[in-house]
Amino acid sequence: MILIRSLLFALVLGIVTPPYTVFAMLTFWLPPMVRHRLITTWVPVIMWFIRHLLGIRYRVIGGENMPAGPAVILSKHQSAWETIALQQIFPPLCYVLKRELLRVPFFGWALAQIPGIAIDRAAGKDALSQVVEQGRARLKEGLWVAVFPEGTRVAPGVVRRYKPGGAILAKRAGVPVVPVAHNAGEFWRRNAFLKRPGEIIVSIGPVIDVKGLKADEINRRAEAWVEAEMRRLFPHHYAAGAATQAAAATAADGGDEV
């Protein structure tokens, strides 16, 4: 049944996404926020199929912690699920993404029509400047900015070093940080074709006020809350041996400082 559901979902993506791609490319002449609102109507459509076809539901706890204005979200990253679902859970937001994705025929051209933060990850420290410059512009436009500080998707129970780019952006823009923990990788694993039914819990943490804090401290507080919440909600991910795996993943992390 899981195989059939996963096959049907892949088929749905193949049918639904191309027309949205063409539609997105045709919105180039509209204001950025209008383009964002129109193109992201793809999200609730796909989320409906994720729930009713794949059987993956989600539950949000801590929703009362969301601030009234734009903020920087520092979220755990385990699968493709949260790149879709966070757009439904939070107010209009954008992501930090690799600039080379915008060069992919059709998909990248459509992606370029959604206001986002496109960076050249090969630029090293300059990539951080790109995050801050573009991120401040997006925040002024009223968008939230979602950052995955571990830099890549990690398996449940694994921890990678939290990069400081999101915290630096929040500090320089003067907006709060919202930490997010979840267990999406338990049902939708990284690069896995098969998706398992179940309930994903998304926990939104207390807002971190950046006033009076250095970026390193903001980043440390976000990491501390997210990782503590992961262990509180999903202790089965952190059985004996997970610590060794986490240490190995952290030691191997040589990514950009964003």
N, C-alpha and C positions, 0 to 999 in steps of 0.2 A: 504493500500500500504506500509506503514512504517513497519507493522508487516511482510509482505511478504519479503520485502527487508532485514530486519534484520534476518529473518529465513534463507534466501539464503546466506547471508554473513556468518552466523554461519556454514552453510554447507560448504562453500568455505574454511573457516579456518580449518574445520575438514578434508578436502581433501588435501589441499596444505601443511599444516604444518607438518604432520607426515613424509612425504618423506624428507623434509628439516631437520627434527630432525635426521633421520638416516644418511643423508648426513653429517651433522655437526659432528656427532660422529665419522665418518670415516676420518675426516680431522685432527685428533689428532696429526699426525706425521708432519704436516706442520708448518712453522714458524707462530707465532701469528698474524702478520699483514696479511699474506696470508689467514689464517683461517677467520679472520675478514672480509676481502673483499669478500670471497666466501660465507660465511654463510649469510651475510647481503644482498645478492641478493634477499633474501626473502622480503625485505622491499618494493622495487618498485612494486613487484607483488601484495602485499597486498594493497599498496596505490592505485593501479589501480582499484581494486575492491571497495575500500572505496569511490573513486570518482565516478565510473561509476555504481556501484550497490547501494551503500548507498546514493549517491548524495551529499556527503560531500566534498566540495572543500576547498582550502585554498589559501590565498593571503599573501605574505610576504611584510612587509614594514620595512625600515631601514636596508636592506641587505648590504648597503654600509658601515655599521658600523662594519662589521665583520673584525677582524684583520687577518693579513697574516698567523701568526703562531698559534700553539695550545693555547687554552684558557680554562677557566672554565666557563661554562654556568650556570647561576642561573635562573631557569625558574619557572613560575607559573605551578602548577600541578592540573589539573581538571579531567583528564580522562586517558584512555589507549591510546587515539589517539596520544598524544604528545610523548609517549614512542616509537612510530613507526615513526611518521612524522619528529621529530627532526633529525633522522638519514638520512633523505632525504634532509632536509633543510641545514644542516651544514656539514662541512668536517667530515671524519671518527671520530666517538666518542664512548665513553663507558659510562656506568651508574654506580652509586653506587647501589648495590643490597644486599639483605639479603642472607647470606651464606647458610641458610637452603634451599633456592630455588635450590641450586646446587645438593641437595640430592634427589630431586623429580625424580622418575624413568623416563628415556628417556628425558623428557623436560629439567630437570636440568642437566643431563649429556651432552646434546647438548649445553645448555647455558654455561656450563663450558668451552667449546671450544672457546668462544668469549672472547677476552681480556676484562676484566672488573675489578670492585673493589668490591669484596665480603667481607662483614663485618659481624661480630657477634654483633648484636644490643643489645644483653644481656650483652655485655662486658662493658657497660657504657662508661667511659672516654677512655678506651682502644679502643673502636670503632673509636674514632676520630683519634687515632694514626694509625689505619689500613687505614682509608681514606687517610691520608696524605702520608703514606709510599707507598701504592699501587698507589695512584693518581699521585704522582711524577714519578713513574716508567712508568705509562701509558702516561703521558705527554712527557717524554723523548723519548718514542717510536713513538711519532708523533700524538697520539690520543688526541682529545679534551675530556674533562670530563664534563658530564652533571649532575647537582645536582638539586634536588627539595628541596629547603631549608625549605619549610613548613613541609616536612617529610611525607606527605600523600596527597591523592587527596582531594581537597576541592570543595564545590559547588560554582557556580558563585555568586559573591557578598560576599563571606566569606573570611576572612583573618586569618591565623594562624601565630603564632610567627615564624620568620625566624631563623632557627638554623645556627650556625656559621661555620659548617664544610667546606662548599664550599669556603667561604672567607678565612679561615685559610689555606686550601690547596693552593689557588691561591697565597696568601702572601708568603708561605714557598717555593713554586715552582717558584715564580717570574714571573708568567704569568698573563695576564689581565683577568678581569671578563667581561662577556657579559650578561647583564640582558635581560630577554625575558618575554613578556606578551602575552596572547592569550585568546580566549574565547571558547576553545574546549568543555568545559563542557556544553555549551549552546545547543549543538547538540548530544554529546556523554557523557552522565552523568555517574557518578561513579556507577559501578555495575549495570548499566541499560542495559537490553537486547535490548530494542528498541533504534535505532539511528535515529535521525531526519536529513533530508537533509538541507543543508545551507552552507554558506561560513564562514570558520574560518579565523580570522585575526591573524596573528602572527607578533608581533612587536618586532624588535631587537633594543635594546637601545644602546646608546653611550658606548663605551668601558670605563671601570673603570680601570685606571692605578693604580696598587697596590703600586708603589714606593712612599715611604714617608707616607703611610697610615697604621694604625693598622687594624687588621682583623675586629674588631668591627665596625670601620668606613666604611670599604669596604662593610660589610654586611648591614649596615644602608643605605648606598647610593644605593645599589642594591634594597633593599626593597622599599625605597622611590621612585625610578624611576618606578619600576614594578607596585606598587600600584597606583601611580599617573597616569600611562599610562592606567591601567585597568579602572580607573574612567573616563579618557578622552575619551577612545574608546567605553566603554560599560557602560554608565551612568545608563542604565535601570537595571543593576544588583545591583545597590546601592540605590535603592528606600528606603523609610521610612521602618525601621524595619531591614534592612540588617546590620546596625551597631550593633544592639542588638545581632543578630545572630553571628556576627563576634566576639564580645566580649566574648560571651559564649563559642565559639569554642576555642578562645585563652586561656581562663581561664581553659578549660578542657585539654589543651595540656600538657601531661606529658611525651612526647617522649624523645628519646636519644638526646644528644647534638651533632648531626652530621648533 
